[in-house]
């Protein structure tokens, strides 16, 4: 059996106080699946990892870029579907 390991960002917690940024942590999820069947063998949350303000900016910028690319791809797909549906 071939096992595939994946880790993805699950959560970011940012804390503020009266002076502004007070700290932050991230939690990732680690998942193991059977490469052939796709069956999930194990999935667990990792321990919270401290984040600096600079690291948060990088993470959010990366995720925002990924989401914007997904939106653009979905809009393009929708546009093609609409054009195909509207054709006589």
Secondary structure by P-SEA (a helix, b strand, c coil): cbbbbbbbbcbbbbbbcccccccbbbbbbbbbcccccccccbbbbccbbbbcaaaaaaaaaaaaaaaaaaaaaaaaaaaaaaaaaacc
